[in-house]
């Protein structure tokens, strides 16, 4: 049988590329790059100030010319690291590069640098009971909380979010903004063994699952008086660089694929859990829907969606019915990240869509796809992080840590 072979040439390998803050500084020191970059930023800003409409086709051509010129610079290939010191500024630079000039600003590729390691050890360390024999064996989530208190870093950052997430302010239950910021720090700074241990612990009874659901103090960080429409919530998320980026990362790394061994397109549970936890502390904060299942969702519904109901349900179901995410949570809770990384036959596809790889290969093309991708239209090679070439697409390259 024929084997699909994917070739892709990148201007820079992922080991050479800079974070967007450094790439921007480097670009501004080069006159040719600086001129094009300033033009592009004016084009992006013009979406709100009617710059393009006021100056006509000549301005649009100038904008396209600037983008084409920057495709040869390190700025075009830059990424950010989650929790980095200047994360918001880095993401602002990233989106100024990739935000479409035609008005299609739907999230596409993740702006975050791929994690070099699959962090598979976190799955083997998941059952806290097995590594902390002094703890009781009745409630894994309770044991995980106790293990957190025995770790200085986890205890400090957990205390830092408990206070703002439970303290009332005037007529409000809590200070949601401070609660969200503290939760982001917790999941960005605390080792996965402890943070994931509390969030993805396996349970056998309601007392345990309810403790798991309460991990993020949902009455403050998650719930609200009324549920907004999910598409409206998505729009609110897009207006914030952190939220927009974390949501893009979730779409990228938790993409379901029914034909894969793990039910994940990228065959990588650790990256999916990392992307999911990254949403906590944003307006898109997800949580377990109830104490009876592993179904999760942001605080929204699809009531009053009108003609957009199908699109809304597609968005919501990416959370609620995501087999990749559910399998990843189960694998962590059970400490069973096994057989997922064995070589398998290439996934056969009949469609092709624009991905990070094909965007670099076909630098003249623009994507206008307005829909959140589903497993039916996901490319076979989308699980290949930015790299020089790939053969036997679905077989992970152990040396690359994919």
SERO-4910 file (N, C-alpha, C, O; in steps of 0.05 Angstrom, whole numbers):
BEGIN
 pado doro    nc1    nc2    nc3   cac1   cac2   cac3    cc1    cc2    cc3    oc1    oc2    oc3
  Unk    A     17    -24      0      0      0      0     17     25      0     40     25     10
  Unk    A      7     46    -12     22     71    -13     23     84     14      5     81     31
  Unk    A     45     98     19     49    112     44     50    142     39     64    152     21
  Unk    A     33    157     54     33    186     50     59    198     61     67    193     83
  Unk    A     72    214     44     97    227     52     92    257     51     83    267     31
  Unk    A     99    271     73     94    299     74    120    314     75    137    308     93
  Unk    A    124    332     57    148    348     57    141    377     64    121    388     54
  Unk    A    158    389     79    152    417     87    179    430     94    194    420    110
  Unk    A    183    453     82    208    468     87    202    492    103    185    508     95
  Unk    A    215    495    125    210    518    143    233    538    140    256    530    137
  Unk    A    227    564    141    248    585    140    268    581    163    291    586    160
  Unk    A    258    572    187    274    567    210    265    542    224    241    537    226
  Unk    A    283    526    233    274    503    249    265    512    275    271    535    283
  Unk    A    249    496    290    238    505    314    259    510    336    254    524    355
  Unk    A    283    498    332    304    503    352    317    530    348    329    541    366
  Unk    A    315    541    324    327    567    318    309    590    322    318    613    325
  Unk    A    283    586    323    265    609    323    265    622    350    269    610    371
  Unk    A    259    648    349    259    665    373    231    668    385    211    663    371
  Unk    A    230    676    410    204    684    420    197    711    407    215    725    398
  Unk    A    172    719    406    163    742    390    174    768    400    177    787    384
  Unk    A    180    770    426    191    795    437    219    799    426    226    821    417
  Unk    A    235    778    427    263    780    417    263    784    386    279    799    376
  Unk    A    245    770    373    243    772    344    235    800    335    245    811    316
  Unk    A    217    812    351    209    840    345    232    860    349    236    877    333
  Unk    A    246    856    371    269    873    377    290    871    355    301    891    346
  Unk    A    295    846    346    314    841    324    305    854    298    321    866    284
  Unk    A    279    852    292    268    863    268    271    894    267    278    906    247
  Unk    A    265    906    290    266    935    292    294    947    288    297    971    283
  Unk    A    314    930    291    342    939    288    351    937    258    371    948    251
  Unk    A    335    924    242    341    922    213    321    940    198    297    937    200
  Unk    A    332    958    182    316    978    169    294    966    151    271    974    152
  Unk    A    302    946    135    283    935    116    260    921    131    237    923    123
  Unk    A    268    906    152    248    891    167    231    911    183    206    908    185
  Unk    A    243    930    195    229    950    212    208    965    196    185    969    206
  Unk    A    214    972    171    195    987    155    171    971    149    148    980    151
  Unk    A    175    946    141    153    928    134    136    921    159    111    919    158
  Unk    A    150    918    181    136    911    206    118    934    215     95    930    224
  Unk    A    128    958    214    111    982    221     87    984    203     66    992    211
  Unk    A     91    979    177     69    980    158     48    959    166     24    965    165
  Unk    A     57    935    172     38    914    179     22    921    204     -2    916    205
  Unk    A     36    932    224     22    940    249      1    961    243    -21    962    255
  Unk    A      7    979    224    -13    999    217    -36    986    202    -59    995    206
  Unk    A    -31    966    187    -52    951    173    -71    938    192    -95    939    190
  Unk    A    -59    925    213    -76    911    233    -92    931    249   -115    927    254
  Unk    A    -79    953    257    -93    974    272   -115    986    254   -135    995    265
  Unk    A   -111    986    228   -130    998    210   -157    983    208   -176    994    199
  Unk    A   -157    958    218   -182    943    218   -203    957    235   -227    955    231
  Unk    A   -193    971    256   -211    985    274   -215   1014    266   -235   1026    273
  Unk    A   -195   1025    252   -197   1054    246   -204   1059    217   -202   1081    207
  Unk    A   -213   1038    203   -221   1041    175   -198   1050    157   -202   1063    137
  Unk    A   -173   1043    165   -150   1050    149   -151   1040    121   -147   1054    101
  Unk    A   -158   1014    119   -158   1001     92   -181   1013     75   -177   1018     51
  Unk    A   -204   1018     87   -227   1028     72   -221   1057     62   -229   1065     40
  Unk    A   -207   1072     79   -203   1100     73   -182   1103     51   -183   1122     35
  Unk    A   -162   1085     51   -140   1089     31   -142   1070      7   -125   1072    -11
  Unk    A   -162   1053      7   -168   1037    -17   -149   1014    -23   -134   1005     -6
  Unk    A   -150   1006    -48   -135    982    -57   -105    986    -55    -91    966    -50
  Unk    A    -95   1010    -57    -67   1015    -55    -56   1007    -28    -35    995    -25
  Unk    A    -72   1013     -7    -64   1006     20    -64    976     24    -47    964     37
  Unk    A    -84    962     13    -86    933     15    -62    920      2    -51    901     13
  Unk    A    -54    930    -21    -31    919    -35     -6    923    -18     12    906    -16
  Unk    A     -4    946     -5     19    952     12     20    933     36     41    925     45
  Unk    A     -4    928     47     -5    909     70      4    881     62     19    868     76
  Unk    A     -6    872     39      2    845     29     31    844     24     44    824     29
  Unk    A     42    865     13     71    866      7     87    865     32    108    852     33
  Unk    A     78    878     53     92    878     79     92    850     90    113    840    100
  Unk    A     70    836     89     68    809    100     86    790     84    100    774     96
  Unk    A     86    792     58    103    775     41    132    779     48    147    759     50
  Unk    A    140    804     52    168    810     59    176    798     86    198    788     90
  Unk    A    158    799    105    163    790    132    164    759    134    173    749    154
  Unk    A    153    746    114    153    716    115    182    705    113    186    682    120
  Unk    A    200    722    105    228    713    103    243    720    128    267    714    130
  Unk    A    230    732    148    244    741    173    236    723    196    216    709    195
  Unk    A    253    723    217    248    706    240    222    714    254    211    698    269
  Unk    A    213    739    251    189    748    264    165    732    255    146    728    271
  Unk    A    165    723    230    142    708    219    140    680    232    119    668    233
  Unk    A    162    670    242    163    643    253    164    643    284    169    622    296
  Unk    A    161    666    296    164    668    325    141    654    340    119    651    329
  Unk    A    146    647    365    126    636    383    130    647    411    149    661    416
  Unk    A    112    639    429    114    648    457    115    624    475    108    602    467
  Unk    A    123    629    500    122    608    520    102    615    541    100    637    550
  Unk    A     85    595    548     65    599    568     77    607    595     95    593    604
  Unk    A     67    629    606     77    637    632    103    653    631    114    660    652
  Unk    A    113    659    607    138    675    605    134    703    616    111    712    619
  Unk    A    156    716    622    154    742    636    138    763    620    123    778    632
  Unk    A    142    764    594    128    783    577    108    769    559    107    775    535
  Unk    A     93    751    570     76    734    554     55    751    538     52    746    514
  Unk    A     42    769    552     21    785    538     32    801    515     20    803    494
  Unk    A     55    813    519     68    829    498     77    810    475     74    818    452
  Unk    A     87    787    482     95    767    462     71    759    445     73    758    420
  Unk    A     49    754    458     25    745    443     13    768    426      2    763    405
  Unk    A     15    792    436      6    815    420     21    817    394     10    822    373
  Unk    A     48    813    395     64    813    371     57    791    353     55    794    329
  Unk    A     53    767    365     46    743    348     20    749    333     19    744    308
  Unk    A     -1    758    346    -27    762    333    -26    785    313    -41    785    294
  Unk    A     -8    804    317     -5    825    297      6    814    271      1    826    250
  Unk    A     21    792    273     31    779    249     10    762    235      9    762    211
  Unk    A     -6    748    251    -23    727    239    -52    735    236    -68    720    224
  Unk    A    -60    758    247    -88    766    244    -93    773    215    -79    790    203
  Unk    A   -113    760    204   -119    764    175   -127    792    169   -142    805    185
  Unk    A   -118    802    146   -126    829    138   -153    830    125   -164    851    119
  Unk    A   -165    806    120   -192    805    108   -213    804    129   -237    803    123
  Unk    A   -206    804    155   -226    805    176   -231    778    188   -248    775    206
  Unk    A   -218    757    179   -222    730    190   -202    726    213   -179    718    208
  Unk    A   -211    732    237   -193    731    260   -199    707    278   -191    706    301
  Unk    A   -212    686    267   -217    662    283   -191    649    290   -172    649    274
  Unk    A   -190    638    313   -165    625    322   -157    603    303   -173    587    293
  Unk    A   -131    602    298   -120    581    280    -99    565    295   -106    548    312
  Unk    A    -74    570    290    -53    555    302    -46    566    330    -50    589    336
  Unk    A    -35    549    347    -27    557    373     -3    575    372     16    570    357
  Unk    A     -3    597    387     20    615    386     43    606    405     63    619    407
  Unk    A     38    584    419     58    575    438     78    555    426     71    538    410
  Unk    A    103    557    436    124    539    428    117    511    437    110    507    460
  Unk    A    118    491    419    112    464    427    130    455    449    154    462    450
  Unk    A    119    439    468    135    429    490    154    407    479    144    389    464
  Unk    A    179    408    485    198    389    474    195    361    485    202    341    471
  Unk    A    184    359    509    181    332    521    151    326    523    135    344    527
  Unk    A    144    300    521    116    292    524    109    291    554     85    287    560
  Unk    A    128    296    571    123    295    600    109    270    609     92    270    627
  Unk    A    116    247    596    102    222    601    105    214    630     89    199    641
  Unk    A    126    223    644    130    216    672    107    224    689    102    211    710
  Unk    A     93    245    682     71    255    699     49    234    700     34    233    719
  Unk    A     47    217    680     26    196    680     34    174    699     17    163    714
  Unk    A     60    167    699     68    146    717     68    155    746     65    138    764
  Unk    A     71    181    750     70    192    777     43    200    786     39    208    809
  Unk    A     23    197    769     -4    207    774    -16    197    800    -26    213    815
  Unk    A    -17    170    804    -29    161    829    -13    169    853      6    156    861
  Unk    A    -20    192    865     -5    204    887     -1    184    909     20    184    923
  Unk    A    -21    167    914    -20    147    935      5    130    933     17    123    953
  Unk    A     12    122    909     34    103    905     61    115    912     79    101    919
  Unk    A     63    142    910     89    155    916     88    168    943    109    177    953
  Unk    A     65    171    955     63    182    982     48    162   1000     24    167   1006
  Unk    A     60    141   1008     46    119   1022     35    128   1049     18    114   1060
  Unk    A     44    151   1060     34    159   1086      6    170   1084     -8    173   1105
  Unk    A     -4    175   1060    -30    187   1057    -51    165   1056    -46    142   1050
  Unk    A    -76    173   1063    -98    154   1062   -104    146   1034    -96    160   1015
  Unk    A   -118    123   1030   -124    113   1003   -153    115    996   -163    101    978
  Unk    A   -168    132   1010   -197    133   1006   -206    151    984   -225    145    970
  Unk    A   -192    174    980   -201    194    961   -177    206    947   -161    221    959
  Unk    A   -173    199    922   -149    207    907   -147    238    905   -125    248    906
  Unk    A   -170    251    903   -169    281    900   -161    293    927   -147    314    928
  Unk    A   -171    281    949   -162    291    975   -133    286    980   -119    303    990
  Unk    A   -124    263    971    -95    256    973    -78    275    957    -56    283    965
  Unk    A    -88    283    933    -73    302    916    -71    329    930    -51    342    928
  Unk    A    -93    338    943    -92    363    957    -72    362    980    -58    382    986
  Unk    A    -71    339    994    -52    336   1016    -23    336   1006     -5    348   1018
  Unk    A    -20    323    983      7    323    971     16    351    962     39    358    964
  Unk    A     -4    367    953      2    394    946     12    410    970     31    426    968
  Unk    A     -1    406    993      7    420   1017     35    412   1028     47    426   1043
  Unk    A     44    388   1019     71    379   1027     93    390   1008    116    387   1014
  Unk    A     84    403    987    103    415    967    102    445    970     81    457    967
  Unk    A    124    458    976    125    486    982    114    503    959     98    522    964
  Unk    A    122    497    934    112    513    911     82    510    907     68    530    904
  Unk    A     73    485    908     44    481    904     28    494    927      8    507    921
  Unk    A     37    491    952     23    502    974     21    533    972      0    545    977
  Unk    A     44    545    964     45    575    962     26    585    941     10    604    945
  Unk    A     27    573    917     10    583    895    -20    575    899    -38    589    890
  Unk    A    -25    553    913    -52    546    919    -64    566    939    -87    575    935
  Unk    A    -49    572    959    -59    592    979    -64    619    966    -82    634    973
  Unk    A    -47    625    945    -49    651    932    -75    653    915    -84    676    910
  Unk    A    -86    631    907   -112    633    892   -136    628    910   -158    638    904
  Unk    A   -133    613    931   -155    607    949   -166    633    961   -190    637    963
  Unk    A   -148    651    969   -156    676    983   -174    693    965   -196    700    973
  Unk    A   -164    702    941   -181    719    924   -206    705    913   -226    717    906
  Unk    A   -204    678    911   -227    663    900   -249    657    920   -270    648    913
  Unk    A   -243    663    945   -264    658    966   -271    683    982   -291    683    997
  Unk    A   -256    704    979   -262    729    994   -283    746    980   -281    750    956
  Unk    A   -303    754    996   -324    771    984   -316    800    983   -301    810   1000
  Unk    A   -326    814    962   -321    843    960   -347    856    955   -360    852    934
  Unk    A   -356    873    973   -381    887    972   -404    868    965   -410    849    981
  Unk    A   -417    872    942   -440    855    935   -431    830    919   -448    814    912
  Unk    A   -406    828    912   -396    806    896   -386    783    914   -378    788    937
  Unk    A   -388    759    904   -379    736    919   -349    736    922   -338    728    943
  Unk    A   -335    746    902   -306    746    902   -296    766    882   -312    778    867
  Unk    A   -270    770    881   -257    786    860   -249    768    838   -227    756    838
  Unk    A   -267    765    818   -262    746    796   -236    751    781   -222    732    773
  Unk    A   -230    776    776   -206    783    761   -181    773    776   -163    761    764
  Unk    A   -179    779    802   -156    770    818   -156    739    820   -134    727    820
  Unk    A   -179    728    823   -181    698    825   -170    686    799   -154    667    801
  Unk    A   -178    696    776   -169    685    751   -139    688    748   -125    669    739
  Unk    A   -128    711    755    -99    716    752    -84    696    770    -63    685    761
  Unk    A    -93    692    794    -80    674    813    -81    644    803    -62    629    806
  Unk    A   -104    637    791   -107    610    781    -88    605    757    -77    584    754
  Unk    A    -85    625    740    -67    623    717    -38    618    728    -24    601    717
  Unk    A    -31    633    748     -4    629    759      0    601    771     21    589    769
  Unk    A    -21    591    784    -20    565    796    -14    544    775      4    528    778
  Unk    A    -29    544    753    -25    523    732     -1    529    715      9    510    701
  Unk    A      9    554    714     33    560    699     59    553    715     79    546    703
  Unk    A     57    555    741     82    553    757     85    527    773    107    519    779
  Unk    A     63    514    780     64    490    797     70    465    779     57    462    758
  Unk    A     88    448    788     94    424    772     69    407    766     52    405    784
  Unk    A     66    396    742     42    381    734     35    359    754     12    353    758
  Unk    A     56    346    765     50    324    784     30    333    805     13    317    813
  Unk    A     33    358    815     15    367    836     -9    382    826    -32    377    835
  Unk    A     -6    400    806    -29    414    796    -49    396    781    -73    397    785
  Unk    A    -38    378    765    -55    358    751    -67    338    770    -89    329    767
  Unk    A    -51    332    791    -61    313    811    -87    321    823   -104    305    830
  Unk    A    -90    348    827   -115    358    839   -137    361    818   -161    357    824
  Unk    A   -130    367    794   -149    373    773   -159    348    758   -182    348    749
  Unk    A   -142    328    755   -149    305    739   -148    279    755   -145    257    743
  Unk    A   -150    280    781   -149    256    798   -172    237    791   -194    245    784
  Unk    A   -166    211    793   -186    191    787   -204    187    811   -194    189    834
  Unk    A   -229    181    807   -248    179    829   -266    154    827   -271    144    805
  Unk    A   -275    145    850   -293    122    850   -320    130    864   -339    114    864
  Unk    A   -322    154    875   -347    162    888   -352    191    884   -335    206    875
  Unk    A   -376    200    892   -385    227    888   -369    247    905   -363    269    896
  Unk    A   -361    239    929   -346    257    946   -319    265    933   -311    287    935
  Unk    A   -307    246    919   -282    251    905   -287    268    881   -273    288    877
  Unk    A   -307    262    864   -311    277    840   -320    306    846   -314    324    831
  Unk    A   -334    309    868   -343    336    876   -319    352    885   -317    376    879
  Unk    A   -300    340    899   -276    354    907   -260    362    882   -249    384    880
  Unk    A   -259    344    862   -245    350    837   -258    374    823   -245    391    812
  Unk    A   -285    374    823   -300    396    810   -295    423    824   -296    444    812
  Unk    A   -290    421    850   -287    445    867   -258    455    867   -252    475    880
  Unk    A   -240    441    853   -211    448    854   -207    477    847   -190    490    859
  Unk    A   -221    488    827   -217    515    818   -235    535    831   -238    558    822
  Unk    A   -249    528    853   -268    545    867   -288    556    846   -289    580    841
  Unk    A   -305    538    835   -322    546    813   -342    569    819   -350    583    801
  Unk    A   -351    572    844   -370    593    850   -358    620    843   -373    640    839
  Unk    A   -332    622    843   -319    648    836   -307    647    808   -312    665    791
  Unk    A   -290    627    802   -275    627    777   -292    618    753   -285    624    730
  Unk    A   -314    604    758   -328    591    736   -357    601    733   -364    611    712
  Unk    A   -372    598    754   -401    605    752   -406    635    752   -389    651    760
  Unk    A   -430    642    742   -438    670    742   -468    670    745   -481    649    746
  Unk    A   -480    694    747   -509    695    751   -524    683    728   -543    668    731
  Unk    A   -515    689    704   -528    679    679   -507    667    661   -484    675    661
  Unk    A   -516    647    645   -498    636    625   -500    652    599   -521    654    588
  Unk    A   -477    662    589   -478    676    564   -479    656    541   -474    632    545
  Unk    A   -486    665    517   -484    648    494   -455    642    488   -438    659    491
  Unk    A   -449    617    481   -421    608    477   -406    624    456   -382    629    459
  Unk    A   -420    632    435   -407    647    413   -401    676    423   -380    687    415
  Unk    A   -418    687    440   -412    713    452   -388    711    471   -371    729    472
  Unk    A   -387    689    486   -364    685    504   -339    682    488   -318    692    496
  Unk    A   -340    668    465   -317    665    448   -307    692    438   -283    697    437
  Unk    A   -326    709    430   -319    736    421   -305    752    443   -285    766    438
  Unk    A   -315    749    468   -302    763    490   -274    752    494   -255    767    500
  Unk    A   -270    726    491   -244    714    494   -224    724    473   -201    729    479
  Unk    A   -234    728    449   -216    738    427   -205    766    432   -184    773    421
  Unk    A   -219    781    449   -210    808    454   -187    809    474   -176    831    479
  Unk    A   -180    787    486   -158    785    505   -136    767    494   -142    744    487
  Unk    A   -112    777    492    -90    762    480    -85    735    494    -80    715    481
  Unk    A    -86    735    521    -81    711    535   -103    690    529    -97    667    522
  Unk    A   -128    698    532   -150    680    528   -151    670    499   -154    646    495
  Unk    A   -147    688    481   -148    680    452   -126    659    447   -131    640    432
  Unk    A   -103    663    458    -81    644    453    -85    618    467    -78    597    455
  Unk    A    -95    618    491   -100    593    506   -121    577    492   -120    552    491
  Unk    A   -142    590    481   -163    576    467   -152    564    441   -159    541    434
  Unk    A   -135    579    427   -123    568    403   -105    544    409   -105    524    394
  Unk    A    -92    545    431    -75    523    440    -92    498    446    -84    475    440
  Unk    A   -115    502    458   -133    480    464   -144    467    439   -144    443    437
  Unk    A   -152    484    420   -162    473    394   -140    457    380   -145    436    368
  Unk    A   -115    467    382    -93    454    368    -85    427    381    -81    407    367
  Unk    A    -84    426    407    -72    403    421    -93    383    431    -85    361    440
  Unk    A   -118    390    431   -139    371    440   -157    363    417   -180    355    422
  Unk    A   -147    365    393   -163    359    369   -169    329    368   -150    313    366
  Unk    A   -194    321    369   -201    292    368   -195    280    341   -197    294    320
  Unk    A   -189    255    340   -185    240    315   -193    211    321   -178    196    335
  Unk    A   -215    202    311   -226    176    317   -209    153    307   -210    131    318
  Unk    A   -192    158    287   -176    137    275   -149    134    288   -133    116    281
  Unk    A   -142    151    308   -117    148    321   -119    130    346   -141    126    356
  Unk    A    -97    120    355    -96    102    378   -107    116    403   -122    104    419
  Unk    A   -100    141    407   -107    155    431   -133    171    429   -143    182    449
  Unk    A   -144    172    405   -167    190    398   -159    219    397   -176    237    395
  Unk    A   -133    224    397   -122    252    394   -107    253    367    -91    236    361
  Unk    A   -112    274    352    -98    278    327    -68    278    331    -53    267    315
  Unk    A    -59    291    352    -30    294    357    -19    271    373      5    271    379
  Unk    A    -35    252    381    -26    229    397    -10    237    421     10    225    428
  Unk    A    -18    259    435     -3    270    457    -21    279    479    -32    301    478
  Unk    A    -25    262    499    -43    269    521    -32    292    538    -47    310    546
  Unk    A     -6    293    542      6    313    560      1    341    548     -5    360    564
  Unk    A      4    345    522      0    371    510    -29    379    512    -35    403    515
  Unk    A    -47    360    510    -76    366    512    -82    376    540    -97    395    544
  Unk    A    -72    362    561    -77    370    588    -65    397    594    -77    413    609
  Unk    A    -42    402    583    -29    428    587    -46    450    575    -49    471    587
  Unk    A    -56    445    550    -73    465    537    -99    470    552   -108    492    555
  Unk    A   -111    448    562   -136    451    577   -132    467    603   -147    485    608
  Unk    A   -111    460    618   -106    474    643    -99    503    637   -104    521    655
  Unk    A    -88    509    614    -82    537    607   -106    555    604   -104    579    606
  Unk    A   -129    543    599   -154    559    596   -165    568    623   -180    587    625
  Unk    A   -157    554    644   -167    561    671   -155    588    680   -130    591    680
  Unk    A   -172    606    687   -163    633    695   -167    653    672   -157    675    673
  Unk    A   -183    645    652   -191    663    630   -222    664    630   -234    649    645
  Unk    A   -233    681    614   -263    682    613   -274    656    601   -298    651    604
  Unk    A   -257    640    589   -265    615    577   -260    592    597   -261    568    589
  Unk    A   -255    598    622   -249    577    642   -269    554    640   -293    558    643
  Unk    A   -259    530    635   -276    506    635   -277    492    662   -260    498    679
  Unk    A   -296    475    666   -297    459    691   -314    434    685   -328    433    665
  Unk    A   -313    415    703   -330    391    701   -360    400    703   -367    416    721
  Unk    A   -376    390    686   -404    398    685   -419    389    710   -436    403    721
  Unk    A   -412    365    719   -425    354    743   -406    334    756   -383    331    749
  Unk    A   -417    319    776   -400    300    790   -403    271    779   -394    252    792
  Unk    A   -416    269    757   -422    242    746   -406    234    722   -408    211    713
  Unk    A   -390    252    711   -375    245    686   -350    262    683   -345    280    700
  Unk    A   -336    257    661   -312    273    655   -318    295    635   -300    308    624
  Unk    A   -344    300    630   -352    321    611   -345    348    623   -352    354    646
  Unk    A   -333    365    607   -327    392    616   -339    413    597   -348    406    575
  Unk    A   -341    437    606   -351    459    589   -345    486    601   -342    488    625
  Unk    A   -342    506    585   -341    533    596   -369    541    606   -388    527    600
  Unk    A   -371    563    620   -397    571    631   -413    586    609   -413    611    608
  Unk    A   -426    571    592   -441    583    571   -461    562    560   -458    538    566
  Unk    A   -480    570    544   -498    551    530   -505    562    503   -494    583    495
  Unk    A   -522    548    488   -528    556    461   -557    566    458   -568    566    436
  Unk    A   -569    575    480   -595    587    479   -593    614    464   -572    627    465
  Unk    A   -614    621    451   -614    647    436   -592    649    415   -581    670    411
  Unk    A   -586    626    402   -565    626    381   -576    633    354   -561    640    335
  Unk    A   -603    630    350   -615    636    324   -604    618    302   -602    594    305
  Unk    A   -596    631    280   -586    616    257   -557    605    262   -547    589    247
  Unk    A   -545    614    284   -518    605    290   -517    581    310   -496    575    321
  Unk    A   -540    568    314   -541    547    334   -522    524    327   -508    514    345
  Unk    A   -520    516    302   -502    494    295   -473    501    301   -458    484    311
  Unk    A   -466    525    294   -438    534    299   -433    535    330   -411    528    339
  Unk    A   -453    544    344   -450    546    374   -447    518    386   -430    513    403
  Unk    A   -464    499    377   -462    472    388   -436    458    380   -425    442    395
  Unk    A   -426    465    357   -400    454    348   -378    463    367   -360    448    375
  Unk    A   -379    488    374   -360    500    393   -363    486    421   -343    478    432
  Unk    A   -387    485    431   -392    474    458   -384    444    459   -373    435    479
  Unk    A   -391    430    438   -385    401    438   -355    395    436   -347    373    444
  Unk    A   -339    414    427   -311    410    427   -301    406    456   -281    393    460
  Unk    A   -315    418    475   -309    414    503   -324    389    514   -311    371    525
  Unk    A   -350    389    511   -367    369    524   -362    340    514   -362    322    530
  Unk    A   -359    337    488   -357    310    476   -330    305    464   -328    291    444
  Unk    A   -309    316    476   -282    313    465   -269    288    475   -260    287    498
  Unk    A   -268    267    458   -257    241    467   -227    243    472   -217    229    489
  Unk    A   -213    260    458   -185    264    463   -180    274    491   -163    263    506
  Unk    A   -195    294    499   -192    306    526   -200    286    548   -186    283    568
  Unk    A   -223    272    543   -232    253    563   -211    230    567   -206    222    589
  Unk    A   -201    220    545   -181    199    547   -155    208    561   -143    193    576
  Unk    A   -148    234    556   -124    245    568   -128    247    598   -110    241    614
  Unk    A   -152    256    607   -158    258    636   -157    231    648   -146    227    670
  Unk    A   -170    211    635   -170    184    646   -142    172    648   -135    159    667
  Unk    A   -126    177    627    -99    166    627    -83    177    650    -67    162    662
  Unk    A    -86    203    655    -71    214    677    -81    203    704    -65    195    721
  Unk    A   -107    203    708   -118    194    733   -111    165    739   -108    158    763
  Unk    A   -108    149    718   -102    120    722    -73    114    720    -64     92    725
  Unk    A    -57    134    712    -28    130    708    -23    111    686     -4     95    687
  Unk    A    -38    112    664    -36     93    642    -32    107    615    -49    106    598
  Unk    A     -8    119    612     -1    131    586     14    110    570     37    114    564
  Unk    A      0     88    563     14     66    550      2     60    523    -21     66    517
  Unk    A     19     49    505     12     40    478      3     63    460     -4     58    437
  Unk    A      4     87    470     -4    110    453     18    117    433     12    127    411
  Unk    A     43    113    441     64    123    425     77    102    406     97    107    394
  Unk    A     64     79    404     74     58    387     69     66    358     49     78    352
  Unk    A     88     59    339     84     65    311     58     53    300     52     29    306
  Unk    A     43     68    286     18     58    274     17     65    244     33     81    235
  Unk    A      0     52    230     -3     58    202    -13     86    198    -28     96    214
  Unk    A     -4    100    176    -12    127    171    -43    129    169    -56    112    158
  Unk    A    -53    150    181    -82    156    178    -87    165    150    -75    184    141
  Unk    A   -106    151    136   -112    159    109   -132    182    109   -152    182    124
  Unk    A   -127    202     93   -145    225     91   -153    230     63   -139    222     44
  Unk    A   -176    243     60   -185    249     33   -188    279     29   -195    289      7
  Unk    A   -181    294     50   -183    323     48   -157    336     57   -140    323     70
  Unk    A   -153    360     49   -130    375     57   -138    403     66   -155    415     53
  Unk    A   -127    413     88   -134    439     97   -109    455    103    -87    443    104
  Unk    A   -111    481    106    -88    497    112    -79    494    141    -95    497    159
  Unk    A    -54    487    144    -42    483    171    -18    501    173    -10    514    154
  Unk    A     -5    500    197     19    515    200     40    507    179     53    524    167
  Unk    A     42    480    175     62    470    156     56    480    128     74    490    114
  Unk    A     31    477    119     25    484     91     26    514     87     30    524     65
  Unk    A     22    529    110     23    558    107     52    566    100     57    584     84
  Unk    A     71    553    113     99    559    107    107    549     80    123    562     66
  Unk    A     96    526     72    102    515     45     91    532     23    104    538      3
  Unk    A     66    540     26     53    557      6     50    585     17     28    593     25
  Unk    A     72    600     17     72    625     31     54    646     18     50    667     30
  Unk    A     44    641     -6     27    661    -18     -2    657    -13    -18    674    -20
  Unk    A     -9    635      1    -37    629      5    -48    642     30    -32    647     49
  Unk    A    -74    648     31    -87    659     54   -109    640     62   -124    630     45
  Unk    A   -112    635     88   -134    618     97   -158    635    103   -156    655    116
  Unk    A   -181    626     94   -206    640    100   -226    622    113   -250    628    114
  Unk    A   -217    599    123   -234    580    136   -245    593    162   -230    600    180
  Unk    A   -271    595    164   -284    609    186   -294    590    208   -306    599    227
  Unk    A   -288    564    205   -299    545    224   -278    532    241   -255    528    232
  Unk    A   -286    525    266   -269    511    283   -265    483    271   -285    470    264
  Unk    A   -240    474    268   -235    448    255   -247    425    271   -248    425    296
  Unk    A   -256    404    257   -265    380    270   -248    357    260   -232    361    242
  Unk    A   -251    333    272   -234    311    265   -239    302    236   -222    288    225
  Unk    A   -261    310    224   -267    301    197   -251    316    176   -246    307    154
  Unk    A   -242    341    184   -227    356    164   -198    362    174   -186    382    165
  Unk    A   -188    346    193   -162    351    203   -141    337    186   -145    314    179
  Unk    A   -119    350    179    -99    339    162    -83    317    176    -79    318    200
  Unk    A    -74    297    160    -59    275    172    -33    283    185    -24    271    203
  Unk    A    -22    305    175      5    313    185      4    336    204     24    348    210
  Unk    A    -20    343    213    -22    366    231     -8    361    258     -2    379    273
  Unk    A     -4    335    264      9    329    289     39    331    288     53    325    307
  Unk    A     50    340    265     78    344    262     85    372    268     78    390    252
  Unk    A     97    378    291    104    405    298    122    416    276    131    402    259
  Unk    A    128    443    277    144    455    257    171    441    255    187    441    274
  Unk    A    177    428    232    201    413    228    208    412    199    191    419    182
  Unk    A    232    403    192    242    405    165    226    387    146    218    396    125
  Unk    A    222    361    153    207    343    136    197    320    152    206    315    175
  Unk    A    178    306    141    168    282    155    162    260    136    151    265    114
  Unk    A    168    236    143    161    213    128    147    193    146    153    192    170
  Unk    A    127    179    136    110    162    153     98    179    175    104    177    198
  Unk    A     79    197    166     69    219    182     60    211    210     66    225    229
  Unk    A     46    189    213     34    183    239     53    169    258     45    163    281
  Unk    A     78    164    250     97    152    268    113    174    282    128    188    269
  Unk    A    110    178    309    124    199    323    154    196    320    164    174    320
  Unk    A    167    219    318    196    219    317    207    221    346    204    242    358
  Unk    A    219    200    356    227    200    384    248    221    390    249    232    412
  Unk    A    264    228    370    285    248    374    275    276    376    287    293    388
  Unk    A    251    280    364    240    307    365    222    311    389    214    333    395
  Unk    A    215    290    403    198    292    426    169    298    418    155    312    434
  Unk    A    160    289    395    133    295    386    114    274    395     90    275    389
***
